[in-house]
Amino acid sequence: MATIQEVAKRAGVSKATVSRVLSGNGYVGQQKREQVLQAIAETGYRPNLLARNLATRTSQTIGLVITNTLYSGSYFTEMMAHSARILEQQGRQLILADGKHTAEQEQAAIQFLLDLRCDGIIIYPRFLSIDALDTIISRHKQPILVINRRLRVNQSYCIFSDQHASSATAVNHLLAQGHRDIAFITGSPDSPTGIERLSGYRAALNLAGIEADPARIVAGKWTAQSGMAAVDRLLAHGVTFSALVASNDEMAIGAIKRLTECQIAVPEQVSVIGFDDIPLAPYITPSLSSMKLPVTEMIDETIQRLLTMLDGGDWHPQAPFTASLMLRDSVAQGPGSG
């Protein structure tokens, strides 16, 4: 493998001149620059990235931390793909680190990216608490931006959608259609997003003067299979419901499948709304109504904010992003509409 000394000798310049060409720092005449670049091409020299990063104090990389249990979902696929596209346009590389299964492992993933000298880090946390995230951000010079959590201290470092309000919007639409007996399939019990969506469901019913019946709230695990199982539990306990909100589209699709198998017509007997508006949602039968989260807009905002911080600019807290109800064939008027 060629060394920087060999490049300098072939180009007829000093090692310092080669270093200035590689780092982009300091003046090098056009002729000498071309000599160095030609020598690099002829020798096949590859600079030591760690050494270059130490010298330039930049790596042109951005780290992304997401726990591996979330990789397969459409929401997170879109998030990762759009992040990579935007950073490619900015001439930067995206490095993905696995947050695994605990708060300690999420923190270790952040530290791994910091040790790689990523210029900045984006995290979609599953386990780290708000206080822990605020502490981590405050301790490091590199900007660490948090998606989908509302921070208390470092409010300019978080980008989020109001999951509570989005869930309430879905329930309010069903209430306006005359539904009163509305069931709810939760996400995983340790999911902050799932907790917020359940909270929005309860709040909307409470505001309408309807007490949330615990029998109509069934735990799910974000999968279509858990949506089917949730309907099984509702029916096995004789729970009546004319509408159902599932905390994501996969569970909603599973619920529709089981309802159909039980000869319960959707939406004539039970209306269904999901979350995330996955690409498949318009193509199932009946087409699925869903709360669409502005994923690409949130990623655009996150990366723009991160790059602005890296350039020394200021960024102030922004209002939460809002979801939109994509109304399709899975919702009809309820028994109280007349």
C-alpha positions in Angstrom: 0.0 0.0 0.0 1.4 3.4 -1.0 2.3 5.9 1.7 2.1 9.7 1.8 5.9 9.8 1.5 5.8 7.8 -1.8 3.2 10.2 -3.1 5.3 13.2 -2.1 8.4 11.7 -3.8 6.6 10.9 -7.0 5.0 14.4 -7.2 8.3 16.1 -6.3 6.8 17.9 -3.4 7.0 17.8 0.4 4.8 15.6 2.6 3.3 18.9 4.0 2.1 19.9 0.5 0.4 16.5 0.0 -1.3 16.9 3.4 -2.6 20.4 2.4 -4.0 19.0 -0.8 -5.7 16.1 1.0 -7.2 18.3 3.8 -8.1 21.3 1.6 -6.4 23.5 4.2 -3.7 26.0 3.2 -2.7 27.3 -0.2 -1.2 25.0 -2.8 -0.5 26.3 -6.3 -2.5 24.8 -9.2 0.5 23.0 -10.8 1.6 21.4 -7.6 -1.9 20.4 -6.8 -2.2 18.7 -10.1 1.1 16.9 -9.6 -0.1 15.6 -6.2 -3.4 14.4 -7.6 -1.7 12.7 -10.4 0.7 11.0 -8.0 -2.2 9.8 -5.9 -3.9 8.3 -8.9 -0.7 6.6 -10.1 0.3 5.1 -6.7 -3.3 4.2 -5.7 -2.7 6.0 -2.4 -5.7 6.0 0.0 -5.5 8.4 2.9 -6.0 7.3 6.5 -9.5 8.4 7.2 -9.1 8.6 10.9 -6.0 10.7 10.6 -7.7 13.0 8.1 -10.7 13.4 10.4 -8.4 14.3 13.3 -6.6 16.8 11.1 -9.7 18.4 9.6 -12.0 17.9 12.5 -14.7 16.8 10.2 -15.7 13.4 8.7 -18.5 14.3 6.4 -20.6 11.6 8.1 -23.9 11.7 10.0 -24.8 8.9 12.3 -28.3 7.4 12.7 -29.4 5.3 15.7 -32.5 3.1 15.4 -33.1 -0.1 17.3 -33.2 -3.2 15.1 -36.7 -4.2 16.0 -37.9 -1.2 14.0 -36.0 -1.8 10.7 -38.7 -3.7 8.9 -41.6 -1.2 9.3 -42.6 1.0 6.3 -42.3 4.1 8.5 -38.7 3.4 9.4 -37.7 2.2 5.9 -38.9 5.5 4.6 -37.0 7.3 7.3 -33.7 5.6 6.6 -34.0 5.8 2.8 -34.9 9.5 2.8 -32.1 10.3 5.2 -29.6 8.5 2.9 -30.9 10.3 -0.2 -30.8 13.8 1.4 -27.3 13.3 2.9 -26.0 12.0 -0.4 -27.2 15.2 -2.0 -25.2 17.0 0.6 -22.0 15.0 -0.1 -22.2 13.2 3.2 -22.3 9.6 4.2 -24.9 8.0 6.5 -23.7 5.5 9.1 -26.4 3.4 10.8 -25.9 2.1 14.3 -28.1 -0.4 16.1 -29.8 0.7 19.3 -30.6 -2.9 20.1 -32.9 -3.6 23.1 -32.1 -1.4 26.1 -31.4 2.2 27.0 -27.7 1.3 27.8 -27.4 -0.2 24.3 -28.9 2.9 22.7 -26.4 5.0 24.6 -23.6 2.7 23.5 -24.7 3.1 19.9 -24.5 6.9 20.2 -21.0 6.6 21.8 -19.9 4.3 18.9 -20.8 7.0 16.4 -19.2 9.7 18.5 -16.0 7.5 18.6 -16.1 7.3 14.8 -16.1 11.1 14.9 -19.4 11.5 13.1 -20.1 15.2 12.6 -23.6 14.9 14.0 -26.0 12.2 15.1 -29.7 11.5 14.7 -31.5 9.1 17.0 -35.0 7.7 16.9 -35.0 6.5 20.6 -37.0 3.6 21.8 -35.6 3.1 25.3 -33.7 6.2 26.5 -35.7 8.6 28.7 -36.2 12.3 28.0 -33.9 13.2 30.9 -31.2 10.8 29.7 -31.4 12.2 26.1 -31.2 15.8 27.4 -28.1 14.8 29.5 -26.4 13.2 26.5 -27.0 16.2 24.2 -25.7 18.6 26.8 -22.5 16.7 27.3 -21.3 16.6 23.7 -20.2 19.3 21.2 -21.5 17.3 18.2 -25.1 18.0 17.7 -27.4 15.0 18.6 -30.9 15.4 17.2 -33.8 13.4 18.5 -36.8 12.4 16.3 -40.2 11.7 17.8 -39.6 12.7 21.4 -40.3 16.1 23.0 -37.2 17.2 25.0 -37.5 19.4 28.1 -34.1 21.1 28.1 -32.7 20.9 24.6 -35.9 21.8 22.8 -34.1 22.9 19.6 -32.7 19.4 19.3 -36.0 17.5 18.9 -38.3 17.0 15.9 -41.5 15.3 16.6 -45.1 14.7 15.5 -47.9 15.1 18.1 -48.9 11.5 18.5 -51.5 12.3 21.2 -53.2 14.8 18.9 -53.1 12.5 15.9 -54.8 9.7 17.8 -57.4 12.1 19.0 -58.1 13.3 15.5 -58.8 9.7 14.4 -61.2 9.1 17.3 -62.9 12.5 16.8 -63.6 11.6 13.1 -65.3 8.4 14.2 -67.3 10.2 16.8 -68.4 12.7 14.2 -69.6 9.8 12.1 -71.9 8.6 14.9 -69.6 6.0 16.5 -69.6 5.7 20.3 -68.3 2.2 20.9 -64.8 2.6 19.7 -62.2 -0.1 20.3 -58.4 0.5 20.4 -55.4 -1.7 19.6 -52.3 -0.4 21.4 -48.7 -0.6 20.4 -46.1 -2.3 22.5 -46.5 -1.3 26.2 -42.9 0.1 26.3 -43.3 2.2 23.2 -43.5 6.0 23.9 -45.4 6.4 20.5 -47.8 3.7 21.5 -48.4 5.3 24.9 -49.1 8.7 23.3 -51.6 7.3 20.9 -53.5 5.5 23.6 -53.5 8.7 25.6 -55.0 10.6 22.6 -57.7 7.9 22.3 -58.7 8.2 26.0 -58.6 12.0 25.9 -60.9 12.3 22.8 -63.5 9.9 24.4 -63.3 11.8 27.7 -63.9 15.2 25.9 -67.0 13.7 24.2 -68.3 12.6 27.6 -67.6 8.9 27.0 -65.7 6.8 29.5 -63.1 4.6 27.9 -64.0 1.0 28.5 -60.9 -1.1 29.5 -62.5 -4.1 27.7 -62.3 -2.2 24.4 -58.5 -1.5 24.8 -56.4 -4.5 23.6 -52.6 -4.7 23.6 -50.9 -5.2 20.3 -47.3 -5.7 19.2 -47.2 -3.6 15.9 -47.7 -6.7 13.7 -50.6 -7.9 11.6 -50.8 -11.1 13.6 -51.3 -9.1 16.8 -54.1 -7.1 15.1 -55.8 -10.4 14.3 -55.3 -11.6 17.9 -56.7 -8.4 19.3 -59.9 -8.9 17.4 -60.1 -12.5 18.6 -59.8 -11.2 22.2 -62.5 -8.6 21.7 -64.9 -11.1 20.2 -64.1 -13.8 22.7 -65.1 -11.4 25.5 -68.3 -10.4 23.8 -67.2 -6.8 23.5 -69.4 -4.6 21.2 -67.7 -2.0 19.0 -68.8 -0.3 15.8 -65.3 1.2 15.1 -61.7 0.3 15.8 -58.5 2.4 15.9 -55.2 0.4 15.5 -51.9 2.1 16.5 -50.4 1.2 13.2 -51.5 0.1 9.7 -50.2 -3.5 10.0 -52.4 -4.2 13.0 -55.3 -2.5 11.3 -54.8 -4.8 8.3 -54.7 -7.8 10.6 -57.8 -6.7 12.3 -59.7 -6.3 9.0 -58.6 -9.7 7.9 -59.9 -11.3 11.1 -63.2 -9.3 11.1 -63.8 -10.4 7.5 -63.1 -14.1 8.4 -65.6 -13.8 11.1 -68.2 -12.4 8.6 -68.1 -9.0 10.2 -68.3 -6.5 7.3 -65.8 -3.6 7.2 -67.0 -0.8 7.2 -70.7 -1.6 7.3 -70.5 -3.2 10.8 -67.1 -2.0 12.0 -65.1 1.0 10.8 -61.3 0.8 11.0 -58.5 3.5 11.1 -54.8 2.8 11.3 -51.6 4.8 11.6 -48.6 5.6 9.3 -50.4 5.3 5.9 -48.1 2.6 4.6 -47.9 2.2 0.7 -50.2 -0.9 0.9 -53.0 1.0 2.7 -54.9 2.1 -0.5 -54.7 -1.3 -2.1 -56.3 -3.6 0.5 -60.0 -4.4 0.5 -61.5 -2.2 1.7 -58.9 0.5 1.3 -57.6 1.5 4.7 -58.1 4.9 6.3 -55.0 6.0 8.1 -53.3 8.8 9.9 -50.4 9.9 7.7 -47.3 11.2 9.5 -45.1 13.7 7.6 -42.0 11.4 7.7 -40.1 13.0 4.8 -40.8 16.5 6.0 -39.6 15.6 9.5 -36.4 14.1 8.1 -35.8 17.2 5.8 -36.3 19.4 8.9 -33.9 17.2 11.0 -31.1 17.2 8.5 -31.4 20.9 7.6 -31.4 21.7 11.3 -28.3 19.5 11.9 -26.4 21.0 9.0 -27.3 24.5 10.1 -25.9 23.7 13.6 -22.7 22.3 12.1 -22.3 25.5 10.2 -22.6 27.5 13.4 -26.1 28.7 12.9 -28.9 28.9 15.5 -32.1 27.0 15.4 -35.1 27.6 17.6 -37.8 25.2 18.7 -40.5 24.5 16.2 -44.1 23.5 16.6 -44.8 19.8 16.4 -45.6 18.3 13.0 -49.2 17.2 12.5 -50.6 14.1 10.9 -53.4 14.0 8.3 -56.3 11.7 8.1 -56.3 9.8 4.8 -59.9 8.9 4.6 -60.7 5.8 2.5 -63.3 3.0 2.3 -62.7 1.4 5.7 -64.8 4.1 7.5 -68.6 4.5 7.3 -71.2 6.2 9.4 -71.9 4.7 12.8 -75.2 3.6 14.4 -75.5 7.1 16.1 -75.3 9.1 12.9 -79.0 9.3 12.3 
